[in-house]
Amino acid sequence: MNVTINGNPCRLPEGATVAHAVEVLTSTAAGVAVALNDEVVRRGAWRSTPLGENDRVEVLTAVQGG
C-alpha cells in the first residue's frame, strides 16, 4: 500500500498500522507524536490504528537544544 510519511512516498505492507509508519523513521517512541490525515493519534492507539491507501502520516520528534 502507498502512503506518505512526512511528505515522502512510502510503500508499506497491507495491514500496516501507525506503529509501522513510526518504525520506518525511528526505533524509539519516546518524544514522538503522530498525526494521521491531520488528526493526532494517541500513542496507545498506534498499534491498533490501520493505515489505508494514500493516507498521510506525520511523525514528529521532540528535539532539545538551545
MITOR-270642 format. One record per residue: chain; x, y, z of N, C-alpha, C, O, CB in turn; residue in three letters; residue number from 0. Coordinates in Angstrom, 2 decimals, decimal comma. Glycine has a CB too. Layout:
% residues N
<atom chain="A" n_px="X" n_py="Y" n_pz="Z" ca_px="X" ca_py="Y" ca_pz="Z" c_px="X" c_py="Y" c_pz="Z" o_px="X" o_py="Y" o_pz="Z" cb_px="X" cb_py="Y" cb_pz="Z" res="ALA" n="NUM"/>
...
% end
This chain:
% residues 66
<atom chain="A" n_px="0,84" n_py="-1,17" n_pz="0,00" ca_px="0,00" ca_py="0,00" ca_pz="0,00" c_px="0,89" c_py="1,23" c_pz="0,00" o_px="1,96" o_py="1,22" o_pz="0,60" cb_px="-0,96" cb_py="0,00" cb_pz="1,21" res="MET" n="0"/>
<atom chain="A" n_px="0,47" n_py="2,27" n_pz="-0,65" ca_px="1,23" ca_py="3,52" ca_pz="-0,75" c_px="0,68" c_py="4,54" c_pz="0,24" o_px="-0,52" o_py="4,81" o_pz="0,28" cb_px="1,18" cb_py="4,08" cb_pz="-2,19" res="ASN" n="1"/>
<atom chain="A" n_px="1,59" n_py="5,09" n_pz="1,05" ca_px="1,24" ca_py="6,15" ca_pz="1,99" c_px="2,30" c_py="7,24" c_pz="1,86" o_px="3,32" o_py="7,06" o_pz="1,20" cb_px="1,16" cb_py="5,61" cb_pz="3,47" res="VAL" n="2"/>
<atom chain="A" n_px="2,05" n_py="8,36" n_pz="2,50" ca_px="3,03" ca_py="9,44" ca_pz="2,55" c_px="3,42" c_py="9,64" c_pz="4,00" o_px="2,56" o_py="9,87" o_pz="4,85" cb_px="2,47" cb_py="10,76" cb_pz="1,93" res="THR" n="3"/>
<atom chain="A" n_px="4,72" n_py="9,55" n_pz="4,29" ca_px="5,22" ca_py="9,74" ca_pz="5,65" c_px="6,13" c_py="10,96" c_pz="5,64" o_px="7,17" o_py="10,97" o_pz="4,97" cb_px="5,97" cb_py="8,48" cb_pz="6,17" res="ILE" n="4"/>
<atom chain="A" n_px="5,73" n_py="11,97" n_pz="6,39" ca_px="6,49" ca_py="13,23" ca_pz="6,45" c_px="6,78" c_py="13,78" c_pz="5,06" o_px="7,88" o_py="14,27" o_pz="4,78" cb_px="7,81" cb_py="13,01" cb_pz="7,21" res="ASN" n="5"/>
<atom chain="A" n_px="5,78" n_py="13,69" n_pz="4,19" ca_px="5,89" ca_py="14,27" ca_pz="2,86" c_px="6,58" c_py="13,39" c_pz="1,82" o_px="6,67" o_py="13,77" o_pz="0,66" cb_px="6,61" cb_py="15,55" cb_pz="2,95" res="GLY" n="6"/>
<atom chain="A" n_px="7,05" n_py="12,22" n_pz="2,23" ca_px="7,75" ca_py="11,32" ca_pz="1,31" c_px="6,92" c_py="10,08" c_pz="1,02" o_px="6,37" o_py="9,47" o_pz="1,94" cb_px="9,11" cb_py="10,92" cb_pz="1,88" res="ASN" n="7"/>
<atom chain="A" n_px="6,83" n_py="9,69" n_pz="-0,25" ca_px="6,09" ca_py="8,46" ca_pz="-0,58" c_px="6,76" c_py="7,25" c_pz="0,06" o_px="7,98" o_py="7,15" o_pz="0,11" cb_px="6,00" cb_py="8,27" cb_pz="-2,12" res="PRO" n="8"/>
<atom chain="A" n_px="5,94" n_py="6,33" n_pz="0,54" ca_px="6,45" ca_py="5,13" ca_pz="1,18" c_px="5,52" c_py="3,97" c_pz="0,89" o_px="4,30" o_py="4,13" o_pz="0,88" cb_px="6,60" cb_py="5,35" cb_pz="2,71" res="CYS" n="9"/>
<atom chain="A" n_px="6,08" n_py="2,83" n_pz="0,65" ca_px="5,28" ca_py="1,62" ca_pz="0,41" c_px="5,35" c_py="0,76" c_pz="1,66" o_px="6,43" o_py="0,40" o_pz="2,12" cb_px="5,80" cb_py="0,83" cb_pz="-0,86" res="ARG" n="10"/>
<atom chain="A" n_px="4,17" n_py="0,44" n_pz="2,22" ca_px="4,07" ca_py="-0,41" ca_pz="3,40" c_px="3,21" c_py="-1,62" c_pz="3,07" o_px="2,41" o_py="-1,57" o_pz="2,13" cb_px="3,49" cb_py="0,38" cb_pz="4,60" res="LEU" n="11"/>
<atom chain="A" n_px="3,36" n_py="-2,70" n_pz="3,82" ca_px="2,55" ca_py="-3,88" ca_pz="3,55" c_px="1,07" c_py="-3,64" c_pz="3,91" o_px="0,76" o_py="-2,81" o_pz="4,76" cb_px="3,08" cb_py="-5,08" cb_pz="4,34" res="PRO" n="12"/>
<atom chain="A" n_px="0,19" n_py="-4,36" n_pz="3,24" ca_px="-1,23" ca_py="-4,29" ca_pz="3,60" c_px="-1,36" c_py="-4,64" c_pz="5,07" o_px="-0,66" o_py="-5,52" o_pz="5,58" cb_px="-2,09" cb_py="-5,26" cb_pz="2,70" res="GLU" n="13"/>
<atom chain="A" n_px="-2,26" n_py="-3,96" n_pz="5,75" ca_px="-2,46" ca_py="-4,22" ca_pz="7,18" c_px="-1,53" c_py="-3,43" c_pz="8,07" o_px="-1,57" o_py="-3,60" o_pz="9,29" cb_px="-2,29" cb_py="-5,66" cb_pz="7,45" res="GLY" n="14"/>
<atom chain="A" n_px="-0,69" n_py="-2,57" n_pz="7,49" ca_px="0,23" ca_py="-1,76" ca_pz="8,29" c_px="-0,56" c_py="-0,81" c_pz="9,19" o_px="-1,68" o_py="-0,41" o_pz="8,87" cb_px="1,21" cb_py="-0,96" cb_pz="7,38" res="ALA" n="15"/>
<atom chain="A" n_px="0,05" n_py="-0,48" n_pz="10,31" ca_px="-0,58" ca_py="0,42" ca_pz="11,27" c_px="0,27" c_py="1,69" c_pz="11,43" o_px="1,34" o_py="1,81" o_pz="10,84" cb_px="-0,77" cb_py="-0,28" cb_pz="12,64" res="THR" n="16"/>
<atom chain="A" n_px="-0,23" n_py="2,60" n_pz="12,23" ca_px="0,52" ca_py="3,81" ca_pz="12,54" c_px="1,87" c_py="3,43" c_pz="13,16" o_px="2,87" o_py="4,08" o_pz="12,89" cb_px="-0,29" cb_py="4,74" cb_pz="13,51" res="VAL" n="17"/>
<atom chain="A" n_px="1,89" n_py="2,40" n_pz="13,99" ca_px="3,15" ca_py="1,95" ca_pz="14,60" c_px="4,18" c_py="1,57" c_pz="13,54" o_px="5,37" o_py="1,86" o_pz="13,70" cb_px="2,90" cb_py="0,76" cb_pz="15,53" res="ALA" n="18"/>
<atom chain="A" n_px="3,74" n_py="0,93" n_pz="12,46" ca_px="4,66" ca_py="0,59" ca_pz="11,36" c_px="5,26" c_py="1,87" c_pz="10,76" o_px="6,45" o_py="1,92" o_pz="10,47" cb_px="3,92" cb_py="-0,23" cb_pz="10,26" res="HIS" n="19"/>
<atom chain="A" n_px="4,45" n_py="2,88" n_pz="10,56" ca_px="4,94" ca_py="4,13" ca_pz="9,98" c_px="5,98" c_py="4,78" c_pz="10,88" o_px="6,98" o_py="5,30" o_pz="10,39" cb_px="3,77" cb_py="5,10" cb_pz="9,75" res="ALA" n="20"/>
<atom chain="A" n_px="5,76" n_py="4,74" n_pz="12,19" ca_px="6,73" ca_py="5,30" ca_pz="13,12" c_px="8,04" c_py="4,54" c_pz="13,02" o_px="9,12" o_py="5,14" o_pz="13,03" cb_px="6,19" cb_py="5,26" cb_pz="14,57" res="VAL" n="21"/>
<atom chain="A" n_px="7,97" n_py="3,21" n_pz="12,93" ca_px="9,17" ca_py="2,38" ca_pz="12,87" c_px="9,99" c_py="2,64" c_pz="11,60" o_px="11,19" o_py="2,37" o_pz="11,57" cb_px="8,78" cb_py="0,91" cb_pz="12,94" res="GLU" n="22"/>
<atom chain="A" n_px="9,35" n_py="3,14" n_pz="10,55" ca_px="10,08" ca_py="3,49" ca_pz="9,32" c_px="11,07" c_py="4,62" c_pz="9,60" o_px="12,15" o_py="4,66" o_pz="9,01" cb_px="9,09" cb_py="3,90" cb_pz="8,19" res="VAL" n="23"/>
<atom chain="A" n_px="10,70" n_py="5,53" n_pz="10,50" ca_px="11,54" ca_py="6,70" ca_pz="10,75" c_px="12,42" c_py="6,62" c_pz="11,98" o_px="13,51" o_py="7,21" o_pz="12,00" cb_px="10,67" cb_py="7,89" cb_pz="10,87" res="LEU" n="24"/>
<atom chain="A" n_px="11,98" n_py="5,91" n_pz="13,01" ca_px="12,75" ca_py="5,90" ca_pz="14,26" c_px="12,54" c_py="4,60" c_pz="15,00" o_px="11,49" o_py="3,96" o_pz="14,90" cb_px="12,35" cb_py="7,08" cb_pz="15,14" res="THR" n="25"/>
<atom chain="A" n_px="13,55" n_py="4,21" n_pz="15,76" ca_px="13,44" ca_py="2,98" ca_pz="16,55" c_px="12,95" c_py="3,24" c_pz="17,96" o_px="12,73" o_py="2,30" o_pz="18,72" cb_px="14,78" cb_py="2,28" cb_pz="16,60" res="SER" n="26"/>
<atom chain="A" n_px="12,77" n_py="4,50" n_pz="18,31" ca_px="12,28" ca_py="4,84" ca_pz="19,64" c_px="10,94" c_py="5,55" c_pz="19,54" o_px="10,67" o_py="6,26" o_pz="18,57" cb_px="13,29" cb_py="5,72" cb_pz="20,38" res="THR" n="27"/>
<atom chain="A" n_px="10,10" n_py="5,37" n_pz="20,55" ca_px="8,80" ca_py="6,03" ca_pz="20,58" c_px="8,81" c_py="7,22" c_pz="21,54" o_px="7,85" o_py="7,99" o_pz="21,57" cb_px="7,70" cb_py="5,03" cb_pz="20,97" res="ALA" n="28"/>
<atom chain="A" n_px="9,87" n_py="7,37" n_pz="22,31" ca_px="9,96" ca_py="8,46" ca_pz="23,27" c_px="10,05" c_py="9,80" c_pz="22,54" o_px="10,84" o_py="9,95" o_pz="21,61" cb_px="11,18" cb_py="8,27" cb_pz="24,20" res="ALA" n="29"/>
<atom chain="A" n_px="9,24" n_py="10,74" n_pz="22,96" ca_px="9,28" ca_py="12,07" ca_pz="22,36" c_px="8,74" c_py="12,13" c_pz="20,94" o_px="9,11" o_py="13,01" o_pz="20,17" cb_px="10,67" cb_py="12,56" cb_pz="22,36" res="GLY" n="30"/>
<atom chain="A" n_px="7,85" n_py="11,19" n_pz="20,60" ca_px="7,30" ca_py="11,13" ca_pz="19,25" c_px="5,79" c_py="11,39" c_pz="19,30" o_px="5,09" o_py="10,88" o_pz="20,18" cb_px="7,60" cb_py="9,76" cb_pz="18,59" res="VAL" n="31"/>
<atom chain="A" n_px="5,31" n_py="12,17" n_pz="18,35" ca_px="3,87" ca_py="12,39" ca_pz="18,17" c_px="3,53" c_py="12,07" c_pz="16,72" o_px="4,35" o_py="12,25" o_pz="15,82" cb_px="3,47" cb_py="13,87" cb_pz="18,54" res="ALA" n="32"/>
<atom chain="A" n_px="2,30" n_py="11,60" n_pz="16,51" ca_px="1,89" ca_py="11,19" ca_pz="15,17" c_px="0,53" c_py="11,78" c_pz="14,82" o_px="-0,39" o_py="11,82" o_pz="15,65" cb_px="1,84" cb_py="9,66" cb_pz="15,07" res="VAL" n="33"/>
<atom chain="A" n_px="0,41" n_py="12,24" n_pz="13,57" ca_px="-0,87" ca_py="12,67" ca_pz="13,02" c_px="-1,15" c_py="11,83" c_pz="11,78" o_px="-0,27" o_py="11,63" o_pz="10,95" cb_px="-0,88" cb_py="14,21" cb_pz="12,69" res="ALA" n="34"/>
<atom chain="A" n_px="-2,37" n_py="11,36" n_pz="11,67" ca_px="-2,82" ca_py="10,60" ca_pz="10,51" c_px="-3,89" c_py="11,41" c_pz="9,81" o_px="-4,96" o_py="11,65" o_pz="10,38" cb_px="-3,35" cb_py="9,18" cb_pz="10,92" res="LEU" n="35"/>
<atom chain="A" n_px="-3,61" n_py="11,83" n_pz="8,59" ca_px="-4,55" ca_py="12,67" ca_pz="7,84" c_px="-5,01" c_py="13,87" c_pz="8,66" o_px="-6,20" o_py="14,19" o_pz="8,73" cb_px="-5,76" cb_py="11,84" cb_pz="7,39" res="ASN" n="36"/>
<atom chain="A" n_px="-4,03" n_py="14,53" n_pz="9,29" ca_px="-4,22" ca_py="15,76" ca_pz="10,07" c_px="-4,93" c_py="15,56" c_pz="11,41" o_px="-5,35" o_py="16,55" o_pz="12,01" cb_px="-5,00" cb_py="16,73" cb_pz="9,26" res="ASP" n="37"/>
<atom chain="A" n_px="-5,07" n_py="14,33" n_pz="11,88" ca_px="-5,68" ca_py="14,05" ca_pz="13,19" c_px="-4,63" c_py="13,36" c_pz="14,07" o_px="-4,03" o_py="12,37" o_pz="13,67" cb_px="-6,96" cb_py="13,15" cb_pz="13,04" res="GLU" n="38"/>
<atom chain="A" n_px="-4,43" n_py="13,90" n_pz="15,27" ca_px="-3,46" ca_py="13,31" ca_pz="16,19" c_px="-3,92" c_py="11,91" c_pz="16,59" o_px="-5,10" o_py="11,69" o_pz="16,86" cb_px="-3,27" cb_py="14,21" cb_pz="17,44" res="VAL" n="39"/>
<atom chain="A" n_px="-2,99" n_py="10,97" n_pz="16,63" ca_px="-3,27" ca_py="9,60" ca_pz="17,06" c_px="-2,57" c_py="9,39" c_pz="18,40" o_px="-1,36" o_py="9,54" o_pz="18,51" cb_px="-2,79" cb_py="8,55" cb_pz="15,99" res="VAL" n="40"/>
<atom chain="A" n_px="-3,34" n_py="9,03" n_pz="19,43" ca_px="-2,77" ca_py="8,76" ca_pz="20,74" c_px="-1,80" c_py="7,60" c_pz="20,67" o_px="-2,02" o_py="6,64" o_pz="19,93" cb_px="-3,88" cb_py="8,47" cb_pz="21,77" res="ARG" n="41"/>
<atom chain="A" n_px="-0,72" n_py="7,68" n_pz="21,43" ca_px="0,32" ca_py="6,64" ca_pz="21,42" c_px="-0,29" c_py="5,26" c_pz="21,71" o_px="0,13" o_py="4,27" o_pz="21,10" cb_px="1,40" cb_py="6,97" cb_pz="22,46" res="ARG" n="42"/>
<atom chain="A" n_px="-1,24" n_py="5,18" n_pz="22,60" ca_px="-1,86" ca_py="3,90" ca_pz="22,93" c_px="-2,65" c_py="3,29" c_pz="21,78" o_px="-2,99" o_py="2,11" o_pz="21,83" cb_px="-2,76" cb_py="4,07" cb_pz="24,11" res="GLY" n="43"/>
<atom chain="A" n_px="-2,93" n_py="4,07" n_pz="20,76" ca_px="-3,71" ca_py="3,58" ca_pz="19,61" c_px="-2,86" c_py="3,31" c_pz="18,38" o_px="-3,40" o_py="2,91" o_pz="17,35" cb_px="-4,78" cb_py="4,58" cb_pz="19,27" res="ALA" n="44"/>
<atom chain="A" n_px="-1,56" n_py="3,52" n_pz="18,45" ca_px="-0,70" ca_py="3,35" ca_pz="17,27" c_px="-0,80" c_py="1,95" c_pz="16,68" o_px="-0,95" o_py="1,80" o_pz="15,47" cb_px="0,74" cb_py="3,65" cb_pz="17,63" res="TRP" n="45"/>
<atom chain="A" n_px="-0,72" n_py="0,93" n_pz="17,52" ca_px="-0,72" ca_py="-0,45" ca_pz="17,01" c_px="-2,09" c_py="-0,90" c_pz="16,50" o_px="-2,18" o_py="-1,84" o_pz="15,72" cb_px="-0,26" cb_py="-1,40" cb_pz="18,10" res="ARG" n="46"/>
<atom chain="A" n_px="-3,14" n_py="-0,22" n_pz="16,93" ca_px="-4,49" ca_py="-0,63" ca_pz="16,52" c_px="-5,10" c_py="0,28" c_pz="15,47" o_px="-6,24" o_py="0,08" o_pz="15,05" cb_px="-5,40" cb_py="-0,68" cb_pz="17,73" res="SER" n="47"/>
<atom chain="A" n_px="-4,35" n_py="1,30" n_pz="15,03" ca_px="-4,86" ca_py="2,23" ca_pz="14,02" c_px="-4,32" c_py="1,84" c_pz="12,65" o_px="-3,13" o_py="2,03" o_pz="12,37" cb_px="-4,48" cb_py="3,70" cb_pz="14,36" res="THR" n="48"/>
<atom chain="A" n_px="-5,18" n_py="1,29" n_pz="11,79" ca_px="-4,71" ca_py="0,84" ca_pz="10,48" c_px="-4,47" c_py="2,01" c_pz="9,53" o_px="-5,09" o_py="3,07" o_pz="9,64" cb_px="-5,71" cb_py="-0,13" cb_pz="9,86" res="PRO" n="49"/>
<atom chain="A" n_px="-3,56" n_py="1,79" n_pz="8,60" ca_px="-3,33" ca_py="2,77" ca_pz="7,53" c_px="-4,05" c_py="2,29" c_pz="6,28" o_px="-4,22" o_py="1,09" o_pz="6,05" cb_px="-1,79" cb_py="2,96" cb_pz="7,26" res="LEU" n="50"/>
<atom chain="A" n_px="-4,47" n_py="3,25" n_pz="5,48" ca_px="-5,12" ca_py="2,94" ca_pz="4,22" c_px="-4,36" c_py="3,54" c_pz="3,05" o_px="-3,48" o_py="4,39" o_pz="3,23" cb_px="-6,57" cb_py="3,44" cb_pz="4,22" res="GLY" n="51"/>
<atom chain="A" n_px="-4,70" n_py="3,10" n_pz="1,87" ca_px="-4,07" ca_py="3,60" ca_pz="0,64" c_px="-4,14" c_py="5,12" c_pz="0,61" o_px="-5,20" o_py="5,71" o_pz="0,85" cb_px="-4,76" cb_py="3,00" cb_pz="-0,61" res="GLU" n="52"/>
<atom chain="A" n_px="-3,01" n_py="5,75" n_pz="0,31" ca_px="-2,87" ca_py="7,20" ca_pz="0,16" c_px="-3,04" c_py="7,99" c_pz="1,46" o_px="-3,25" o_py="9,21" o_pz="1,40" cb_px="-3,86" cb_py="7,69" cb_pz="-0,83" res="ASN" n="53"/>
<atom chain="A" n_px="-2,97" n_py="7,34" n_pz="2,62" ca_px="-3,01" ca_py="8,07" ca_pz="3,88" c_px="-1,77" c_py="8,94" c_pz="4,00" o_px="-0,72" o_py="8,65" o_pz="3,42" cb_px="-3,12" cb_py="7,10" cb_pz="5,09" res="ASP" n="54"/>
<atom chain="A" n_px="-1,91" n_py="10,02" n_pz="4,77" ca_px="-0,80" ca_py="10,93" ca_pz="5,05" c_px="-0,45" c_py="10,83" c_pz="6,53" o_px="-1,31" o_py="11,06" o_pz="7,39" cb_px="-1,16" cb_py="12,40" cb_pz="4,65" res="ARG" n="55"/>
<atom chain="A" n_px="0,78" n_py="10,49" n_pz="6,83" ca_px="1,25" ca_py="10,34" ca_pz="8,20" c_px="2,35" c_py="11,36" c_pz="8,46" o_px="3,27" o_py="11,51" o_pz="7,66" cb_px="1,77" cb_py="8,88" cb_pz="8,47" res="VAL" n="56"/>
<atom chain="A" n_px="2,23" n_py="12,06" n_pz="9,57" ca_px="3,29" ca_py="12,99" ca_pz="10,00" c_px="3,82" c_py="12,47" c_pz="11,32" o_px="3,07" o_py="12,34" o_pz="12,29" cb_px="2,76" cb_py="14,47" cb_pz="10,14" res="GLU" n="57"/>
<atom chain="A" n_px="5,11" n_py="12,18" n_pz="11,37" ca_px="5,77" ca_py="11,71" ca_pz="12,58" c_px="6,68" c_py="12,84" c_pz="13,06" o_px="7,61" o_py="13,23" o_pz="12,36" cb_px="6,57" cb_py="10,38" cb_pz="12,33" res="VAL" n="58"/>
<atom chain="A" n_px="6,40" n_py="13,36" n_pz="14,23" ca_px="7,16" ca_py="14,48" ca_pz="14,78" c_px="7,95" c_py="14,02" c_pz="16,00" o_px="7,42" o_py="13,32" o_pz="16,86" cb_px="6,21" cb_py="15,65" cb_pz="15,16" res="LEU" n="59"/>
<atom chain="A" n_px="9,20" n_py="14,42" n_pz="16,07" ca_px="10,03" ca_py="14,07" ca_pz="17,22" c_px="10,46" c_py="15,31" c_pz="17,96" o_px="10,75" o_py="16,34" o_pz="17,35" cb_px="11,26" cb_py="13,26" cb_pz="16,78" res="THR" n="60"/>
<atom chain="A" n_px="10,50" n_py="15,20" n_pz="19,29" ca_px="10,95" ca_py="16,31" ca_pz="20,12" c_px="12,46" c_py="16,44" c_pz="20,00" o_px="13,18" o_py="15,44" o_pz="19,94" cb_px="10,52" cb_py="16,10" cb_pz="21,60" res="ALA" n="61"/>
<atom chain="A" n_px="12,92" n_py="17,66" n_pz="19,98" ca_px="14,35" ca_py="17,93" ca_pz="19,86" c_px="14,75" c_py="18,92" c_pz="20,95" o_px="14,07" o_py="19,92" o_pz="21,17" cb_px="14,70" cb_py="18,48" cb_pz="18,43" res="VAL" n="62"/>
<atom chain="A" n_px="15,85" n_py="18,64" n_pz="21,62" ca_px="16,36" ca_py="19,56" ca_pz="22,61" c_px="17,49" c_py="20,37" c_pz="22,01" o_px="18,20" o_py="19,91" o_pz="21,11" cb_px="16,83" cb_py="18,82" cb_pz="23,87" res="GLN" n="63"/>
<atom chain="A" n_px="17,64" n_py="21,55" n_pz="22,51" ca_px="18,74" ca_py="22,38" ca_pz="22,02" c_px="18,63" c_py="23,76" c_pz="22,58" o_px="17,73" o_py="24,07" o_pz="23,36" cb_px="18,77" cb_py="22,42" cb_pz="20,50" res="GLY" n="64"/>
<atom chain="A" n_px="19,52" n_py="24,57" n_pz="22,18" ca_px="19,47" ca_py="25,91" ca_pz="22,73" c_px="20,17" c_py="26,88" c_pz="21,87" o_px="20,23" o_py="28,07" o_pz="22,19" cb_px="20,05" cb_py="25,94" cb_pz="24,09" res="GLY" n="65"/>
% end
